[in-house]
């Protein structure tokens, strides 16, 4: 049996020591102490996702931000890249896709908060870290308090301030935080200067942050250090294996730092050997770069699975996170400037060559808004945080006494508890990328909490390899107390008949619920209910949308428990629609927009469940009632697209010989000239395929080295091949692609190319002339189905 004892109520956090926060007299004040943030008088748990406005078409921002919101993200973080807006000195561009004001206003309209990452240096795989070329040519010490450099920063901050005028929080806007600089490790005085300059320019927010990884030295109490963690590292070398530093992110523990992020850009002069994290106790555990994917560099091209992302995020929650921040939550496309391309590359002195355009990042929402499996897995966690995050934020970490001390340990089961001394959550992780963890048989947990011993589950179970989950401890369900549950909390719904606690089965483990008998009068439902001393034990449950329990507490009040199977829970979205708080179970990603529900994609036999059932039906759809849900039967979308014509134009030359960058020692990407030896295909798109308003993806199933797509001679997309199909959204190019067609150029990959590929995608055979194959090019529709409550059939 695995055992730990929670020592009691955590010591109170430090308060009123940080130089930030709204004034106390503000009704909805945002404040921060050493453990968590608060808003409007109660703990606040932000869920932040990175979305780069200037790397995405402005006309699509609203639709994509609705998807972001539906995923449970409450705060949008965005870089403001200097080189995108002032490529030529003194010539500013804030129009079109560069319209910062429009983007922030759109976020505000949708109820999303904003974190402005104002630099001046930003990175984000941007050329010069976001510095314009002209800035580097100036005679000054960049990223320091050199007066000549500060004189260049002032007008840049002034420009940002003009764009954000009226959008700061003091003016009623959505900007809750400002991040200064990025990955600056040894200039605390300069960071403080930048904060002062930003405020003088008119940029202000209740919260001020800076990246803290790499043991960065920040000005004490002036900036909240934000941390990160990635399951992979495209900036690592091309060694044939998993980056060892990523192991730590799959172990629970109080450590926050990750000195591997940005390590490729640090010099011996800026690197710190100090690993003491005691000073971090002055700040809440906050993150801005939990890797919800990974970009591909030329020399290292990993595949990141949804489980890798979700397990890492859950471990951070179990370890004490009070602010989840993902990078990137939404993929994007690099801009091509008037004077140069704007990606990180060897040509500008960086150790990594990145694609010219592609910045998909394998993100939960892709470069063209595609929904990825990681979107659903993170959404399930975010639904829970929307209900219980305020409580979790105040809870402290307790580690078991026999917790593994070595990140090479693959035998011990990894678990921890966060608790406020009275209730809490038990976290388990048995997943790790690449290095498979074994299953664990005969598992039971004993947690001494609040003066009682909680055992979960009562009968030992097997925790499978790859499982990760969180279970509640002594949590309220209406007027009753759920002491333990071998099921994951999903959300709590408000309903006229009483609150509804939604739980989900995890990893196939049998669901057992144990209630405090002193708080429960009766349990009704299809289950075995046993009173054992002071406890009411519920077993024999068959999780699914029909697995309902009704609780009657000792005061006669009702509450309900819905226990979903894991597949249903991963399809769950919580929305405020048609006058009520509703749970939507949909195999098609569901997004609430105004007073309607928008469903993306589709297949035969899809059924959408909505609880509580709206009073009216849905026009044109058959609606039935099942177990409190309205069940809407959706026909398969009637979208049969004509397919493109693919014409081979020329064959590829021999594989390009590796070119090694002298500074980094890493393989360099092909240049424009190398594509003269590429295989060339002309792809013609039928006009009727792009007749509607919905997205249409060109899906290329291929194997090779690097691919580029041109329309009318203009580079519009590229990919360093890494395994998954290459998808190009055509909606934004509709007019051009119908007029010119699309030219595809593909280069073969040599067997001895010094690049890393994930083992599961490596070609089985390597011909002498390299690997290059275009197996198919298909058009894939992404239809939208809209449900509006009104007259319908039922």
Buried (B, 14 or more C-beta within 10 A) or exposed (E): EBBBBBEBEBEEBBEEEBEBBBEEEBEEBBBBBBBBBBBEEEBBBBBBBBBBBBBBBBEBBBBBBBBBBBBBBBBBBBBBBBBBBBBEBEEBBBEEBBBBBBBBBBBBEBEBBBBBBBBBBBBBBBBBBBBBBBBEEBEBEBBBEBEEBBEBBEBBBBBBBBBBEEBBBEEEBBBBBBBBBBBBBBBBEBBBBBBEBBBEBBBBBBBBBBBBBBBBBBBBEBBBBBBBBBBBBBBBBBEEEBBEBBBBBBBBBBBBBBBBBBBBBBEEEBEBEEEEBEEBEBBBBBBBBBBBBBBBBBBBBBBBBBBBBBBBBBBBBBBBBBBBBBBBBBBBBBBBBEEBBBBBBBBBEBBBBBBBBBBBBBBBBBBBBBBBBBBBBBBBBBBBBBBBBBBBBBBBBBBBEEBBEEBEEBEBBBBBBBBBBBBBBBBBBBBBBBEEBEBBEEBBBBBBBBEEEBBBBBEEBBBBBBBBBBBBBBBBBBBBBBBBBBBBBBBBBEBEEBBBBBBBBBBEBBBBBBBBBEBBBEBEBEBEBEEEEEBBBBBEBEBBBBBBBBBBBEEEBBBBBBBBBBBBBBBBBBBEBBEBBBBBBBBBBBBBBEEBBBBBBBEEEBBBBBBBBBEBBBEEBBBEEEEBBBBBBBEEBEBEBEEBEBEEEEEBBEBBEEBEBEEBEBBBBBEEEBBEBBBBBBBBBBEEBBEBEBBBBBBBEBBBBBBBBBBEEEBBBBBBBBBEBBBBBBBBBBEBBBEBBBBBBBBBBBEEBBBBBBEEBEBEEBEEEBBBEBEEBBBBBBBBBEBBBBEBEB
